[in-house]
Every structure is written in C-alpha cells, then in structure tokens.
Amino acid sequence: MHKKGHITSLQPCHKAVDRDIWKVQFNLPNFDYKKYKNTQGVVLYAKEVETPNQKICLLDYEFRAKGEHTSPSF
C-alpha cells in the first residue's frame, strides 16, 4: 500500500512539525522544503509559505506498507 496526503497548517513550519516525532532527513539551504521521517517510516515534506498576513506550512506525507495482497473472489 502506498498512501500520500497533503495538509495545510495555518502555523509556521517550526510550530506545525513536532520535533519529538519528526527527525530531519534532508535540509539544504538552497531547497524550499525540509524532509522529515518518523520512527514508523512515514516521510513528511514541509514547505513554509509567506502570505500577506502570516506564514503557513504546506505538509506532504507518504508511506508504504508491505503485506500480503489478496485478489477478490468471484
């Protein structure tokens, strides 16, 4: 199974991403996003965007689960 999702946080990324859960995997100054990973293997990409009134955080996550696949019976 491969699952992806998108979340928009109305907070800046340093508040939206809990550092006790997410560990930085990729953070280069020339890129506009940071890549995080948790202990379950879920990958999170965080990008901060500045609007006229505030900074918001765009979050994309994805994970893959391994397991047996079954075909439907007819």
PyMOL Python script that loads the backbone (N, CA, C, O; Angstrom):
from pymol import cmd

cmd.read_pdbstr("""\
ATOM      1  N   MET A   1       0.843  -1.160   0.000  1.00  0.00           N
ATOM      2  CA  MET A   1       0.000   0.000   0.000  1.00  0.00           C
ATOM      3  C   MET A   1       0.895   1.231   0.000  1.00  0.00           C
ATOM      4  O   MET A   1       1.920   1.274   0.680  1.00  0.00           O
ATOM      5  N   HIS A   2       0.497   2.206  -0.758  1.00  0.00           N
ATOM      6  CA  HIS A   2       1.221   3.463  -0.831  1.00  0.00           C
ATOM      7  C   HIS A   2       0.198   4.565  -0.583  1.00  0.00           C
ATOM      8  O   HIS A   2      -0.785   4.675  -1.316  1.00  0.00           O
ATOM      9  N   LYS A   3       0.419   5.373   0.435  1.00  0.00           N
ATOM     10  CA  LYS A   3      -0.535   6.420   0.785  1.00  0.00           C
ATOM     11  C   LYS A   3       0.166   7.766   0.794  1.00  0.00           C
ATOM     12  O   LYS A   3       1.274   7.903   1.312  1.00  0.00           O
ATOM     13  N   LYS A   4      -0.502   8.763   0.210  1.00  0.00           N
ATOM     14  CA  LYS A   4       0.008  10.130   0.189  1.00  0.00           C
ATOM     15  C   LYS A   4      -1.091  11.056   0.681  1.00  0.00           C
ATOM     16  O   LYS A   4      -2.277  10.750   0.562  1.00  0.00           O
ATOM     17  N   GLY A   5      -0.687  12.183   1.232  1.00  0.00           N
ATOM     18  CA  GLY A   5      -1.661  13.167   1.674  1.00  0.00           C
ATOM     19  C   GLY A   5      -1.054  14.548   1.738  1.00  0.00           C
ATOM     20  O   GLY A   5       0.166  14.710   1.727  1.00  0.00           O
ATOM     21  N   HIS A   6      -1.911  15.530   1.805  1.00  0.00           N
ATOM     22  CA  HIS A   6      -1.491  16.929   1.866  1.00  0.00           C
ATOM     23  C   HIS A   6      -2.236  17.611   3.006  1.00  0.00           C
ATOM     24  O   HIS A   6      -3.439  17.416   3.184  1.00  0.00           O
ATOM     25  N   ILE A   7      -1.512  18.404   3.766  1.00  0.00           N
ATOM     26  CA  ILE A   7      -2.089  19.153   4.883  1.00  0.00           C
ATOM     27  C   ILE A   7      -1.576  20.589   4.797  1.00  0.00           C
ATOM     28  O   ILE A   7      -0.401  20.816   4.508  1.00  0.00           O
ATOM     29  N   THR A   8      -2.437  21.533   5.043  1.00  0.00           N
ATOM     30  CA  THR A   8      -2.027  22.928   5.157  1.00  0.00           C
ATOM     31  C   THR A   8      -2.209  23.344   6.605  1.00  0.00           C
ATOM     32  O   THR A   8      -3.313  23.292   7.146  1.00  0.00           O
ATOM     33  N   SER A   9      -1.116  23.758   7.225  1.00  0.00           N
ATOM     34  CA  SER A   9      -1.168  24.236   8.604  1.00  0.00           C
ATOM     35  C   SER A   9      -1.150  25.755   8.586  1.00  0.00           C
ATOM     36  O   SER A   9      -0.381  26.363   7.841  1.00  0.00           O
ATOM     37  N   LEU A  10      -1.983  26.358   9.394  1.00  0.00           N
ATOM     38  CA  LEU A  10      -2.015  27.814   9.473  1.00  0.00           C
ATOM     39  C   LEU A  10      -0.974  28.353  10.442  1.00  0.00           C
ATOM     40  O   LEU A  10      -1.076  29.484  10.916  1.00  0.00           O
ATOM     41  N   GLN A  11       0.021  27.536  10.727  1.00  0.00           N
ATOM     42  CA  GLN A  11       1.147  27.921  11.585  1.00  0.00           C
ATOM     43  C   GLN A  11       2.426  27.833  10.764  1.00  0.00           C
ATOM     44  O   GLN A  11       2.455  27.145   9.743  1.00  0.00           O
ATOM     45  N   PRO A  12       3.478  28.513  11.189  1.00  0.00           N
ATOM     46  CA  PRO A  12       4.776  28.316  10.544  1.00  0.00           C
ATOM     47  C   PRO A  12       5.261  26.884  10.782  1.00  0.00           C
ATOM     48  O   PRO A  12       4.832  26.229  11.732  1.00  0.00           O
ATOM     49  N   CYS A  13       6.145  26.408   9.928  1.00  0.00           N
ATOM     50  CA  CYS A  13       6.584  25.011   9.996  1.00  0.00           C
ATOM     51  C   CYS A  13       7.249  24.652  11.331  1.00  0.00           C
ATOM     52  O   CYS A  13       7.098  23.525  11.802  1.00  0.00           O
ATOM     53  N   HIS A  14       7.977  25.582  11.946  1.00  0.00           N
ATOM     54  CA  HIS A  14       8.639  25.235  13.212  1.00  0.00           C
ATOM     55  C   HIS A  14       7.617  24.934  14.312  1.00  0.00           C
ATOM     56  O   HIS A  14       7.953  24.280  15.299  1.00  0.00           O
ATOM     57  N   LYS A  15       6.371  25.405  14.155  1.00  0.00           N
ATOM     58  CA  LYS A  15       5.317  25.072  15.114  1.00  0.00           C
ATOM     59  C   LYS A  15       4.477  23.885  14.648  1.00  0.00           C
ATOM     60  O   LYS A  15       3.949  23.137  15.471  1.00  0.00           O
ATOM     61  N   ALA A  16       4.353  23.710  13.340  1.00  0.00           N
ATOM     62  CA  ALA A  16       3.497  22.658  12.781  1.00  0.00           C
ATOM     63  C   ALA A  16       4.147  21.273  12.842  1.00  0.00           C
ATOM     64  O   ALA A  16       3.446  20.263  12.900  1.00  0.00           O
ATOM     65  N   VAL A  17       5.472  21.221  12.829  1.00  0.00           N
ATOM     66  CA  VAL A  17       6.182  19.943  12.814  1.00  0.00           C
ATOM     67  C   VAL A  17       6.755  19.677  14.208  1.00  0.00           C
ATOM     68  O   VAL A  17       7.629  20.405  14.677  1.00  0.00           O
ATOM     69  N   ASP A  18       6.260  18.642  14.853  1.00  0.00           N
ATOM     70  CA  ASP A  18       6.696  18.276  16.203  1.00  0.00           C
ATOM     71  C   ASP A  18       8.053  17.571  16.121  1.00  0.00           C
ATOM     72  O   ASP A  18       8.145  16.457  15.604  1.00  0.00           O
ATOM     73  N   ARG A  19       9.092  18.211  16.623  1.00  0.00           N
ATOM     74  CA  ARG A  19      10.453  17.665  16.547  1.00  0.00           C
ATOM     75  C   ARG A  19      10.646  16.439  17.435  1.00  0.00           C
ATOM     76  O   ARG A  19      11.645  15.736  17.288  1.00  0.00           O
ATOM     77  N   ASP A  20       9.719  16.165  18.349  1.00  0.00           N
ATOM     78  CA  ASP A  20       9.803  14.940  19.149  1.00  0.00           C
ATOM     79  C   ASP A  20       9.371  13.730  18.327  1.00  0.00           C
ATOM     80  O   ASP A  20       9.729  12.597  18.651  1.00  0.00           O
ATOM     81  N   ILE A  21       8.609  13.964  17.276  1.00  0.00           N
ATOM     82  CA  ILE A  21       8.117  12.880  16.412  1.00  0.00           C
ATOM     83  C   ILE A  21       8.881  12.817  15.100  1.00  0.00           C
ATOM     84  O   ILE A  21       9.231  11.732  14.636  1.00  0.00           O
ATOM     85  N   TRP A  22       9.140  13.960  14.503  1.00  0.00           N
ATOM     86  CA  TRP A  22       9.748  14.033  13.175  1.00  0.00           C
ATOM     87  C   TRP A  22      11.218  14.424  13.266  1.00  0.00           C
ATOM     88  O   TRP A  22      11.566  15.416  13.906  1.00  0.00           O
ATOM     89  N   LYS A  23      12.075  13.642  12.625  1.00  0.00           N
ATOM     90  CA  LYS A  23      13.517  13.919  12.591  1.00  0.00           C
ATOM     91  C   LYS A  23      13.898  14.380  11.188  1.00  0.00           C
ATOM     92  O   LYS A  23      13.481  13.779  10.198  1.00  0.00           O
ATOM     93  N   VAL A  24      14.689  15.445  11.104  1.00  0.00           N
ATOM     94  CA  VAL A  24      15.100  15.997   9.812  1.00  0.00           C
ATOM     95  C   VAL A  24      15.958  14.973   9.074  1.00  0.00           C
ATOM     96  O   VAL A  24      16.918  14.437   9.628  1.00  0.00           O
ATOM     97  N   GLN A  25      15.601  14.710   7.821  1.00  0.00           N
ATOM     98  CA  GLN A  25      16.365  13.817   6.964  1.00  0.00           C
ATOM     99  C   GLN A  25      17.112  14.580   5.882  1.00  0.00           C
ATOM    100  O   GLN A  25      18.160  14.138   5.410  1.00  0.00           O
ATOM    101  N   PHE A  26      16.568  15.727   5.492  1.00  0.00           N
ATOM    102  CA  PHE A  26      17.119  16.470   4.364  1.00  0.00           C
ATOM    103  C   PHE A  26      16.829  17.943   4.580  1.00  0.00           C
ATOM    104  O   PHE A  26      15.669  18.346   4.656  1.00  0.00           O
ATOM    105  N   ASN A  27      17.873  18.744   4.680  1.00  0.00           N
ATOM    106  CA  ASN A  27      17.689  20.178   4.898  1.00  0.00           C
ATOM    107  C   ASN A  27      18.863  20.921   4.273  1.00  0.00           C
ATOM    108  O   ASN A  27      19.891  21.135   4.915  1.00  0.00           O
ATOM    109  N   LEU A  28      18.698  21.309   3.022  1.00  0.00           N
ATOM    110  CA  LEU A  28      19.739  22.070   2.341  1.00  0.00           C
ATOM    111  C   LEU A  28      19.269  23.512   2.170  1.00  0.00           C
ATOM    112  O   LEU A  28      18.095  23.743   1.882  1.00  0.00           O
ATOM    113  N   PRO A  29      20.152  24.473   2.341  1.00  0.00           N
ATOM    114  CA  PRO A  29      19.745  25.875   2.291  1.00  0.00           C
ATOM    115  C   PRO A  29      19.146  26.306   0.953  1.00  0.00           C
ATOM    116  O   PRO A  29      18.335  27.232   0.933  1.00  0.00           O
ATOM    117  N   ASN A  30      19.510  25.676  -0.159  1.00  0.00           N
ATOM    118  CA  ASN A  30      19.013  26.094  -1.473  1.00  0.00           C
ATOM    119  C   ASN A  30      17.669  25.471  -1.838  1.00  0.00           C
ATOM    120  O   ASN A  30      17.128  25.783  -2.899  1.00  0.00           O
ATOM    121  N   PHE A  31      17.117  24.606  -1.001  1.00  0.00           N
ATOM    122  CA  PHE A  31      15.830  23.987  -1.262  1.00  0.00           C
ATOM    123  C   PHE A  31      14.772  24.655  -0.402  1.00  0.00           C
ATOM    124  O   PHE A  31      15.054  25.108   0.707  1.00  0.00           O
ATOM    125  N   ASP A  32      13.552  24.713  -0.920  1.00  0.00           N
ATOM    126  CA  ASP A  32      12.495  25.401  -0.179  1.00  0.00           C
ATOM    127  C   ASP A  32      11.655  24.463   0.680  1.00  0.00           C
ATOM    128  O   ASP A  32      10.586  24.854   1.148  1.00  0.00           O
ATOM    129  N   TYR A  33      12.112  23.249   0.894  1.00  0.00           N
ATOM    130  CA  TYR A  33      11.404  22.316   1.760  1.00  0.00           C
ATOM    131  C   TYR A  33      12.395  21.545   2.618  1.00  0.00           C
ATOM    132  O   TYR A  33      13.587  21.481   2.318  1.00  0.00           O
ATOM    133  N   LYS A  34      11.875  20.958   3.695  1.00  0.00           N
ATOM    134  CA  LYS A  34      12.664  20.066   4.539  1.00  0.00           C
ATOM    135  C   LYS A  34      11.995  18.700   4.508  1.00  0.00           C
ATOM    136  O   LYS A  34      10.769  18.600   4.462  1.00  0.00           O
ATOM    137  N   LYS A  35      12.799  17.660   4.534  1.00  0.00           N
ATOM    138  CA  LYS A  35      12.282  16.300   4.552  1.00  0.00           C
ATOM    139  C   LYS A  35      12.486  15.732   5.950  1.00  0.00           C
ATOM    140  O   LYS A  35      13.584  15.793   6.504  1.00  0.00           O
ATOM    141  N   TYR A  36      11.401  15.172   6.518  1.00  0.00           N
ATOM    142  CA  TYR A  36      11.431  14.568   7.846  1.00  0.00           C
ATOM    143  C   TYR A  36      11.004  13.107   7.734  1.00  0.00           C
ATOM    144  O   TYR A  36      10.396  12.692   6.747  1.00  0.00           O
ATOM    145  N   LYS A  37      11.335  12.347   8.760  1.00  0.00           N
ATOM    146  CA  LYS A  37      10.893  10.955   8.838  1.00  0.00           C
ATOM    147  C   LYS A  37      10.618  10.633  10.292  1.00  0.00           C
ATOM    148  O   LYS A  37      11.310  11.121  11.187  1.00  0.00           O
ATOM    149  N   ASN A  38       9.582   9.792  10.533  1.00  0.00           N
ATOM    150  CA  ASN A  38       9.316   9.380  11.913  1.00  0.00           C
ATOM    151  C   ASN A  38       9.766   7.932  12.109  1.00  0.00           C
ATOM    152  O   ASN A  38      10.261   7.304  11.173  1.00  0.00           O
ATOM    153  N   THR A  39       9.600   7.411  13.299  1.00  0.00           N
ATOM    154  CA  THR A  39      10.086   6.056  13.599  1.00  0.00           C
ATOM    155  C   THR A  39       9.285   4.979  12.885  1.00  0.00           C
ATOM    156  O   THR A  39       9.747   3.844  12.774  1.00  0.00           O
ATOM    157  N   GLN A  40       8.085   5.314  12.395  1.00  0.00           N
ATOM    158  CA  GLN A  40       7.262   4.353  11.664  1.00  0.00           C
ATOM    159  C   GLN A  40       7.589   4.329  10.169  1.00  0.00           C
ATOM    160  O   GLN A  40       7.027   3.526   9.424  1.00  0.00           O
ATOM    161  N   GLY A  41       8.487   5.196   9.733  1.00  0.00           N
ATOM    162  CA  GLY A  41       8.874   5.233   8.328  1.00  0.00           C
ATOM    163  C   GLY A  41       8.063   6.183   7.461  1.00  0.00           C
ATOM    164  O   GLY A  41       8.226   6.205   6.241  1.00  0.00           O
ATOM    165  N   VAL A  42       7.191   6.968   8.083  1.00  0.00           N
ATOM    166  CA  VAL A  42       6.409   7.937   7.321  1.00  0.00           C
ATOM    167  C   VAL A  42       7.312   9.115   6.978  1.00  0.00           C
ATOM    168  O   VAL A  42       8.027   9.629   7.837  1.00  0.00           O
ATOM    169  N   VAL A  43       7.276   9.538   5.719  1.00  0.00           N
ATOM    170  CA  VAL A  43       8.080  10.660   5.243  1.00  0.00           C
ATOM    171  C   VAL A  43       7.186  11.891   5.166  1.00  0.00           C
ATOM    172  O   VAL A  43       6.054  11.825   4.687  1.00  0.00           O
ATOM    173  N   LEU A  44       7.711  13.011   5.644  1.00  0.00           N
ATOM    174  CA  LEU A  44       6.977  14.273   5.653  1.00  0.00           C
ATOM    175  C   LEU A  44       7.834  15.340   4.990  1.00  0.00           C
ATOM    176  O   LEU A  44       9.005  15.508   5.330  1.00  0.00           O
ATOM    177  N   TYR A  45       7.245  16.057   4.043  1.00  0.00           N
ATOM    178  CA  TYR A  45       7.907  17.186   3.406  1.00  0.00           C
ATOM    179  C   TYR A  45       7.211  18.451   3.884  1.00  0.00           C
ATOM    180  O   TYR A  45       5.987  18.552   3.793  1.00  0.00           O
ATOM    181  N   ALA A  46       7.964  19.412   4.388  1.00  0.00           N
ATOM    182  CA  ALA A  46       7.398  20.648   4.905  1.00  0.00           C
ATOM    183  C   ALA A  46       7.977  21.835   4.142  1.00  0.00           C
ATOM    184  O   ALA A  46       9.188  21.946   3.955  1.00  0.00           O
ATOM    185  N   LYS A  47       7.085  22.714   3.708  1.00  0.00           N
ATOM    186  CA  LYS A  47       7.500  23.921   2.983  1.00  0.00           C
ATOM    187  C   LYS A  47       6.761  25.107   3.581  1.00  0.00           C
ATOM    188  O   LYS A  47       5.534  25.102   3.676  1.00  0.00           O
ATOM    189  N   GLU A  48       7.510  26.118   3.980  1.00  0.00           N
ATOM    190  CA  GLU A  48       6.901  27.305   4.551  1.00  0.00           C
ATOM    191  C   GLU A  48       6.603  28.317   3.448  1.00  0.00           C
ATOM    192  O   GLU A  48       7.433  28.574   2.576  1.00  0.00           O
ATOM    193  N   VAL A  49       5.400  28.885   3.506  1.00  0.00           N
ATOM    194  CA  VAL A  49       4.954  29.876   2.528  1.00  0.00           C
ATOM    195  C   VAL A  49       4.515  31.113   3.293  1.00  0.00           C
ATOM    196  O   VAL A  49       3.807  31.020   4.296  1.00  0.00           O
ATOM    197  N   GLU A  50       4.939  32.259   2.814  1.00  0.00           N
ATOM    198  CA  GLU A  50       4.557  33.502   3.478  1.00  0.00           C
ATOM    199  C   GLU A  50       3.395  34.143   2.719  1.00  0.00           C
ATOM    200  O   GLU A  50       3.491  34.419   1.524  1.00  0.00           O
ATOM    201  N   THR A  51       2.310  34.370   3.432  1.00  0.00           N
ATOM    202  CA  THR A  51       1.157  35.063   2.873  1.00  0.00           C
ATOM    203  C   THR A  51       1.234  36.516   3.353  1.00  0.00           C
ATOM    204  O   THR A  51       2.085  36.842   4.182  1.00  0.00           O
ATOM    205  N   PRO A  52       0.372  37.379   2.853  1.00  0.00           N
ATOM    206  CA  PRO A  52       0.432  38.770   3.327  1.00  0.00           C
ATOM    207  C   PRO A  52       0.229  38.914   4.837  1.00  0.00           C
ATOM    208  O   PRO A  52       0.743  39.854   5.444  1.00  0.00           O
ATOM    209  N   ASN A  53      -0.522  37.983   5.448  1.00  0.00           N
ATOM    210  CA  ASN A  53      -0.831  38.125   6.874  1.00  0.00           C
ATOM    211  C   ASN A  53      -0.034  37.215   7.792  1.00  0.00           C
ATOM    212  O   ASN A  53       0.117  37.521   8.975  1.00  0.00           O
ATOM    213  N   GLN A  54       0.484  36.093   7.273  1.00  0.00           N
ATOM    214  CA  GLN A  54       1.158  35.131   8.150  1.00  0.00           C
ATOM    215  C   GLN A  54       1.979  34.134   7.336  1.00  0.00           C
ATOM    216  O   GLN A  54       1.911  34.086   6.108  1.00  0.00           O
ATOM    217  N   LYS A  55       2.750  33.349   8.064  1.00  0.00           N
ATOM    218  CA  LYS A  55       3.466  32.235   7.452  1.00  0.00           C
ATOM    219  C   LYS A  55       2.652  30.973   7.686  1.00  0.00           C
ATOM    220  O   LYS A  55       2.162  30.739   8.790  1.00  0.00           O
ATOM    221  N   ILE A  56       2.508  30.157   6.642  1.00  0.00           N
ATOM    222  CA  ILE A  56       1.799  28.885   6.769  1.00  0.00           C
ATOM    223  C   ILE A  56       2.743  27.769   6.355  1.00  0.00           C
ATOM    224  O   ILE A  56       3.776  28.020   5.733  1.00  0.00           O
ATOM    225  N   CYS A  57       2.393  26.551   6.697  1.00  0.00           N
ATOM    226  CA  CYS A  57       3.245  25.402   6.385  1.00  0.00           C
ATOM    227  C   CYS A  57       2.458  24.416   5.523  1.00  0.00           C
ATOM    228  O   CYS A  57       1.374  23.971   5.898  1.00  0.00           O
ATOM    229  N   LEU A  58       3.019  24.087   4.369  1.00  0.00           N
ATOM    230  CA  LEU A  58       2.441  23.081   3.489  1.00  0.00           C
ATOM    231  C   LEU A  58       3.133  21.764   3.793  1.00  0.00           C
ATOM    232  O   LEU A  58       4.360  21.680   3.741  1.00  0.00           O
ATOM    233  N   LEU A  59       2.359  20.739   4.109  1.00  0.00           N
ATOM    234  CA  LEU A  59       2.897  19.444   4.515  1.00  0.00           C
ATOM    235  C   LEU A  59       2.405  18.359   3.564  1.00  0.00           C
ATOM    236  O   LEU A  59       1.203  18.221   3.337  1.00  0.00           O
ATOM    237  N   ASP A  60       3.325  17.602   3.020  1.00  0.00           N
ATOM    238  CA  ASP A  60       3.005  16.429   2.207  1.00  0.00           C
ATOM    239  C   ASP A  60       3.591  15.229   2.917  1.00  0.00           C
ATOM    240  O   ASP A  60       4.733  15.275   3.375  1.00  0.00           O
ATOM    241  N   TYR A  61       2.819  14.149   3.016  1.00  0.00           N
ATOM    242  CA  TYR A  61       3.336  12.951   3.668  1.00  0.00           C
ATOM    243  C   TYR A  61       3.103  11.752   2.764  1.00  0.00           C
ATOM    244  O   TYR A  61       2.214  11.755   1.913  1.00  0.00           O
ATOM    245  N   GLU A  62       3.922  10.728   2.967  1.00  0.00           N
ATOM    246  CA  GLU A  62       3.738   9.486   2.239  1.00  0.00           C
ATOM    247  C   GLU A  62       4.338   8.334   3.019  1.00  0.00           C
ATOM    248  O   GLU A  62       5.327   8.486   3.736  1.00  0.00           O
ATOM    249  N   PHE A  63       3.714   7.181   2.861  1.00  0.00           N
ATOM    250  CA  PHE A  63       4.278   5.985   3.447  1.00  0.00           C
ATOM    251  C   PHE A  63       3.865   4.778   2.630  1.00  0.00           C
ATOM    252  O   PHE A  63       2.875   4.797   1.899  1.00  0.00           O
ATOM    253  N   ARG A  64       4.644   3.747   2.774  1.00  0.00           N
ATOM    254  CA  ARG A  64       4.393   2.476   2.095  1.00  0.00           C
ATOM    255  C   ARG A  64       4.310   1.391   3.154  1.00  0.00           C
ATOM    256  O   ARG A  64       5.100   1.363   4.098  1.00  0.00           O
ATOM    257  N   ALA A  65       3.356   0.507   2.987  1.00  0.00           N
ATOM    258  CA  ALA A  65       3.213  -0.628   3.902  1.00  0.00           C
ATOM    259  C   ALA A  65       3.368  -1.909   3.095  1.00  0.00           C
ATOM    260  O   ALA A  65       2.848  -2.023   1.985  1.00  0.00           O
ATOM    261  N   LYS A  66       4.072  -2.849   3.651  1.00  0.00           N
ATOM    262  CA  LYS A  66       4.251  -4.137   2.992  1.00  0.00           C
ATOM    263  C   LYS A  66       3.312  -5.153   3.610  1.00  0.00           C
ATOM    264  O   LYS A  66       3.029  -5.103   4.807  1.00  0.00           O
ATOM    265  N   GLY A  67       2.841  -6.055   2.809  1.00  0.00           N
ATOM    266  CA  GLY A  67       1.954  -7.088   3.306  1.00  0.00           C
ATOM    267  C   GLY A  67       1.446  -7.939   2.165  1.00  0.00           C
ATOM    268  O   GLY A  67       1.725  -7.673   0.996  1.00  0.00           O
ATOM    269  N   GLU A  68       0.698  -8.964   2.519  1.00  0.00           N
ATOM    270  CA  GLU A  68       0.146  -9.822   1.500  1.00  0.00           C
ATOM    271  C   GLU A  68      -1.003  -9.141   0.797  1.00  0.00           C
ATOM    272  O   GLU A  68      -1.822  -8.456   1.410  1.00  0.00           O
ATOM    273  N   HIS A  69      -1.045  -9.345  -0.495  1.00  0.00           N
ATOM    274  CA  HIS A  69      -2.148  -8.814  -1.287  1.00  0.00           C
ATOM    275  C   HIS A  69      -3.053  -9.965  -1.669  1.00  0.00           C
ATOM    276  O   HIS A  69      -2.583 -11.039  -2.043  1.00  0.00           O
ATOM    277  N   THR A  70      -4.317  -9.745  -1.578  1.00  0.00           N
ATOM    278  CA  THR A  70      -5.268 -10.794  -1.965  1.00  0.00           C
ATOM    279  C   THR A  70      -6.090 -10.299  -3.119  1.00  0.00           C
ATOM    280  O   THR A  70      -6.352  -9.103  -3.245  1.00  0.00           O
ATOM    281  N   SER A  71      -6.492 -11.209  -3.954  1.00  0.00           N
ATOM    282  CA  SER A  71      -7.374 -10.824  -5.058  1.00  0.00           C
ATOM    283  C   SER A  71      -8.803 -11.119  -4.653  1.00  0.00           C
ATOM    284  O   SER A  71      -9.041 -12.055  -3.889  1.00  0.00           O
ATOM    285  N   PRO A  72      -9.745 -10.358  -5.136  1.00  0.00           N
ATOM    286  CA  PRO A  72     -11.122 -10.593  -4.751  1.00  0.00           C
ATOM    287  C   PRO A  72     -11.628 -11.940  -5.275  1.00  0.00           C
ATOM    288  O   PRO A  72     -11.221 -12.373  -6.353  1.00  0.00           O
ATOM    289  N   SER A  73     -12.501 -12.597  -4.532  1.00  0.00           N
ATOM    290  CA  SER A  73     -13.078 -13.842  -5.021  1.00  0.00           C
ATOM    291  C   SER A  73     -14.387 -13.550  -5.732  1.00  0.00           C
ATOM    292  O   SER A  73     -15.201 -12.740  -5.289  1.00  0.00           O
ATOM    293  N   PHE A  74     -14.554 -14.223  -6.826  1.00  0.00           N
ATOM    294  CA  PHE A  74     -15.764 -14.043  -7.635  1.00  0.00           C
ATOM    295  C   PHE A  74     -16.612 -15.280  -7.612  1.00  0.00           C
ATOM    296  O   PHE A  74     -17.671 -15.315  -8.238  1.00  0.00           O
TER     297      PHE A  74
END
""", "prot")
cmd.dss("prot")
cmd.show_as("cartoon", "prot")
cmd.util.cbc("prot")
cmd.orient("prot")
